[in-house]
Amino acid sequence: MSGYIALSAGDLALASVLVLCNAALSLRWQLGLERKLLVAAARMVLQLSLMGWVLVKLFAWVSPWATLLAALTMVGFAGHEAASRQQRPMSGGWSYGLGTLSMFLAAALVTIFALTGALRPDPWYDPRYAIPLLGMILGNTMTGIGLGLNGLTTGLVNRRAAIEARLMLGHDRRSALAPVTREALVSAMMPIINTMSASGVVALPGMMTGQILGGVPPAQAVKYQILILFLIGGGTGLGALAAVMGGVYRLTDDRHRLRLDRLLSRS
Amino acid sequence: MLMDVRAVRRTGLQPVSFSLAAGEGLAVSGPSGCGKSLMLRAIADLDPNQGEVCLDGALRSAMAAPAWRRLVGYVPAEPGWWADTVGQHFSDWPAAAELAARLGLPLDAGDWPMTRPSSGERLRLALVRALMNRPRVLLLDEPTAALDAASVTRVEDLIAENLRAGLAVVWVSHDPAQVTRVARRRLRWDGEGFREEAGA
């Protein structure tokens, strides 16, 4: 039982009818979503096809440098995605820089940890394992970091008076910012916590579904999924912590001032 | 001199210099937007600023900012609150309650949710909160703006008592009568900068 049902372009076209229906409904009810929806769907098709092509090449080469280049490109895009979701981005590219750097650190650490610890492919950088693993960790870490940074900056803007009240009374920046920092980290971790609590009961995670559809025995697919969720949880937590703490330092200074002037002013 | 302010400035604030002895009150007046609040924030080091401030001969720049702000307290016109109840904003509410009672607040105000106090009550609570730090200098931004006449008198009496005990106060006020009541010295905006008025 290791066969799988191959998909043709016609099968995909049939499935895309559902998205087209959604777009039509959006037009009919003037929701203004149709453009975004179709652009995102087109991007998804294009990017995944491109990734499929890249993976074929990478799997053929099994070169550490080509794998590293692919990984860095993915991190760069993830940083851009996380930064573009900010309602109040930091000035001077700090949102992008902080997001990308913390994502790189977290994803690299967790991926290498998994490749040298649990999975141990030979060679350890074998792109068949490294790239999909990194992709899954990055996708979730990106969401966590984006939510964390956004929670931090909007929280600081909304609660400026409360934070400055504490600074005025001689509290240091860490304690004055602690409630907002905590909430930002909670919002960063909430999606992965929800995913872990619901998986198996409500949702069959995408990777496990994919493996089962691909003919892997369910017991093995479950073990892989548990491994992945641990890795994602760890990566999201580390990445969000690094990004949010970096943001706390960037948006305060050594005289314990709140530096909202380091956010881009809303135009 | 207790506090020496030397050419403190930032964008939106012309260089300002003055010195204050212990027990001295300095009233600051000028039109809206001339930088009165910016001046207080700059002295409290809440915004990046140039210039130097000394307290008892010690340089502000040589002191950790939280320590400086405990010595030089600042009460803004719209004080902020971070916890759910009034009492959580004080490290020792029973002690603070005595001061609050002198300003006409009930002793059980510590249990109030923060949604309850009016803006006038918040101003008085913020003043008590700042005084509980036992600062050497207090920077007050319109501390009686939202208060009724009886409460204004209570606040002015409490500050006068602290002045006699050696506190120095910088008091921003729009009310000329109050300026003469609370301070012997005056800093006024003359269109270009803050100047001290001679002999009030």
Interface residues (C-beta under 8 A of the other chain):
Chain A: R159 R160 A161 A162 I163 E164 A165 R166 L167 M168 L169 G170 H171 D172 P179 D253 D254 R255 H256 R257 L258 R259
Chain B: A44 D45 L46 D47 P48 A64 A65 P66 A67 R69 R70 G73 Y74 V75 P76 E78 P79 G80 W81 W82 A126 R129 A130 N133
